[in-house]
Amino acid sequence: MDLPETPSPMIDPELLDNAARLGLSVEGLSERDVRLRLQRLDPAGSEARARRWAEENAEAIRLNNEAVKRRGVFGADLRRW
């Protein structure tokens, strides 16, 4: 039985587009491996993606930080150190 030639749908489509643009074969790679290889091939693009992610998620990050300040981190009451 032949395996499908399309990469795993679990990999972020934006990463797949960038990999194709840069000529990177993603066959057999995990999303983590694709990210690492793209980072080596296109460091500026990786930094831009990271900045964009931080901007897109700034509100959620702010709300989470406020919740941690109010309630502490999850499971802190269970720690013995």
C-alpha positions in Angstrom: 0.0 0.0 0.0 1.4 3.4 -1.0 1.6 6.2 1.6 0.0 9.5 0.8 2.4 12.1 -0.5 0.9 15.0 1.3 2.4 15.9 4.6 0.7 15.4 7.9 -2.3 17.7 8.4 -1.0 18.3 11.9 1.7 20.6 10.6 0.8 24.3 10.6 -0.2 25.3 7.0 1.9 28.5 7.2 4.9 26.4 8.0 4.2 24.1 5.0 3.9 27.2 2.7 7.2 28.6 4.0 8.9 25.2 3.6 7.6 24.9 0.0 8.7 28.5 -0.7 12.2 27.7 0.5 12.4 24.3 -1.2 12.4 22.4 2.1 11.1 18.8 1.9 8.9 18.1 4.9 8.4 14.4 4.2 8.7 12.5 7.4 9.3 15.6 9.6 7.4 16.6 12.7 6.2 20.1 13.0 9.0 20.7 15.5 11.6 19.6 13.0 10.0 21.7 10.3 10.2 24.8 12.6 13.8 24.1 13.5 14.9 23.7 9.8 13.0 26.8 8.8 14.6 28.7 11.6 18.1 27.7 10.2 17.1 28.5 6.6 15.3 31.7 7.2 16.1 33.2 10.7 14.4 36.5 9.8 11.2 34.8 8.8 11.2 32.8 12.1 11.6 36.0 14.1 8.8 37.6 12.2 6.5 34.6 12.9 7.4 34.8 16.6 6.7 38.5 16.8 3.4 38.0 14.9 2.4 35.2 17.3 3.2 37.3 20.3 1.1 40.2 18.9 -1.8 37.9 18.0 -1.8 36.4 21.5 -0.9 39.5 23.6 -4.4 39.7 25.1 -4.5 36.1 26.2 -0.9 36.3 27.6 -1.9 39.5 29.6 -5.0 37.8 31.0 -3.1 34.7 32.0 -0.4 36.8 33.7 -3.1 38.7 35.6 -4.7 35.4 36.7 -1.4 34.1 37.9 -0.8 37.3 39.9 -4.2 36.9 41.5 -4.3 33.1 42.1 -0.7 32.0 41.8 0.4 29.2 39.5 -1.6 26.0 39.1 -0.6 23.4 41.6 1.5 25.7 43.7 -0.3 24.5 46.8 0.8 20.9 46.0 4.5 21.6 45.7 6.7 20.5 48.6 9.7 22.6 47.7 
